[in-house]
Amino acid sequence: MEQTVFRGCGCNFLDPLTLQHRWFGAVWTCKNKAQFLLGYWFADNRDKLMALMQLEGWGKTSLEANPLEVKKAYQVFRAAQHKQDWEHRSLLPLRLAFIEPWKRVKLGWYIVKSNEGYPAHVSAVQKKRLLLWLEHVALCENEEQLEQFIHQVNLRHQIALKNVPFRTCKR
């Protein structure tokens, strides 16, 4: 049985890579009232977005969806991204433990924020004797989401991290 493929696009969606609000487009299929994304794109304008979708072969082979369905597709994309960011743990390059700012900080847990304002990428990093572990990552659009991220880290690892004012690292 062939499934119906839907496509749609809309403007003012947060692009997690650029941290800018841009055009978002997606193609998906539905099964048991759930959306399953087949592809998604971000672009600076509608024409560029449609060209990307056409390049991937989704131009005329899918049905146009309404704006609410596009918003739902974006939420499905962000939920999957959030789950992956939370669960993926990685060892940072060994050399980082021996260069600033990590060389001078004590062993323990740290929240690293990509910039002072929002939206921002945040990371929970654990510094061990010679290793730096990137334990969790999130995209926070406001202070409340940052506090929620810190709370989740504290619960998962049974620690008591606090949110301190953002400071840039001096080189």
C-alpha positions in Angstrom: 0.0 0.0 0.0 1.4 3.3 -1.1 1.5 6.1 1.5 0.6 9.7 0.8 3.5 12.1 1.1 2.9 15.7 2.2 5.0 18.7 1.9 4.9 22.2 3.4 6.8 25.2 4.3 6.6 28.3 6.5 8.6 31.2 7.7 10.0 32.2 11.1 11.1 28.8 12.3 14.3 28.6 14.4 17.2 27.0 12.5 19.3 25.1 15.1 22.5 25.5 13.1 22.4 29.3 12.5 20.3 30.2 15.5 18.3 32.4 13.1 14.6 32.4 12.3 14.3 31.2 8.7 12.0 29.4 6.3 11.5 25.7 7.2 10.2 23.1 4.8 9.5 19.4 5.3 8.1 16.3 3.6 6.4 13.6 5.6 4.0 10.8 5.7 1.4 9.9 8.3 0.8 6.6 9.9 -1.6 6.0 12.8 -2.0 9.8 13.2 1.7 10.3 13.7 4.0 12.2 11.3 7.2 10.6 10.0 9.6 13.1 8.5 11.2 12.1 5.2 13.2 15.2 4.9 13.5 18.8 6.1 15.3 22.0 5.0 16.0 25.6 6.1 16.6 28.5 3.8 16.6 32.3 3.7 13.5 32.6 1.5 10.7 30.6 0.1 12.2 30.3 -3.4 15.5 28.9 -2.1 13.5 26.4 0.1 11.4 25.3 -2.8 14.5 24.8 -4.9 16.1 22.6 -2.2 12.9 20.5 -2.0 12.8 20.2 -5.8 16.4 19.2 -5.9 15.7 16.3 -3.6 12.7 15.2 -5.8 9.9 16.4 -3.6 8.6 19.2 -5.8 5.6 17.6 -7.5 5.4 14.2 -5.9 3.8 15.3 -2.7 0.6 17.0 -1.6 0.7 20.6 -0.2 -0.1 20.7 3.6 -1.6 23.5 5.7 0.5 25.7 8.0 -0.6 23.9 11.1 0.7 20.6 9.7 4.0 22.3 8.9 4.3 23.6 12.5 3.6 20.0 13.7 6.4 18.7 11.3 8.8 21.3 12.8 7.8 20.1 16.3 8.5 16.5 15.3 11.9 17.6 14.0 12.8 19.5 17.1 11.6 16.7 19.4 13.8 14.1 17.6 16.7 16.6 17.7 16.2 17.2 21.4 16.2 13.5 22.2 19.4 12.9 20.2 21.2 15.9 21.8 20.2 14.7 25.2 21.2 11.0 24.8 24.4 11.4 22.7 27.5 11.4 24.8 31.0 12.1 23.3 34.6 12.4 24.4 36.1 15.7 23.4 39.6 15.7 21.9 42.2 15.0 24.5 44.2 18.2 23.7 41.3 20.4 24.9 42.0 19.4 28.5 45.5 21.0 28.2 44.5 24.3 26.6 42.5 27.4 27.9 40.0 27.6 29.4 39.9 23.9 30.3 43.4 23.7 31.5 42.8 26.0 34.5 39.3 24.8 35.6 38.8 22.3 38.4 37.5 18.8 37.9 33.7 18.6 37.8 30.7 19.6 35.9 30.2 22.7 33.8 27.4 24.3 31.7 28.7 25.9 28.6 26.5 28.4 26.7 27.3 29.4 23.1 26.5 33.1 23.6 25.1 35.5 26.1 21.6 35.9 24.6 19.0 33.5 23.3 18.6 31.3 21.4 21.8 29.5 22.4 23.3 26.1 22.4 24.1 24.8 25.9 26.3 21.8 26.8 26.8 19.9 30.0 30.6 19.1 30.2 32.2 16.9 32.7 35.9 17.5 33.3 37.8 14.5 34.6 41.5 14.3 35.2 42.6 14.0 31.6 39.3 13.8 29.8 36.4 16.1 28.9 33.1 14.5 28.3 30.3 16.2 26.4 27.4 14.7 28.3 24.3 16.5 27.1 23.5 19.3 24.6 20.4 21.4 24.1 19.1 24.3 22.1 17.6 26.8 24.6 15.3 29.6 23.3 15.0 31.3 26.7 16.1 31.3 30.3 13.3 28.9 31.4 14.6 26.3 28.9 18.1 26.7 30.2 16.9 26.2 33.8 15.0 23.1 32.7 18.1 21.7 31.0 20.2 22.3 34.2 17.5 20.6 36.3 17.5 17.6 34.0 21.3 17.3 34.2 21.2 17.5 38.0 18.6 14.8 38.2 20.3 12.5 35.8 23.7 12.7 37.4 22.7 13.5 41.0 24.6 16.7 41.1 23.8 20.3 42.0 24.8 22.6 39.1 23.7 26.2 39.2 23.1 28.7 36.5 25.8 31.5 36.8 26.0 34.6 34.7 27.5 34.2 31.2 31.2 35.0 31.0 33.3 35.0 27.8 36.6 33.2 27.9 39.7 35.3 27.7 42.3 34.0 25.3 
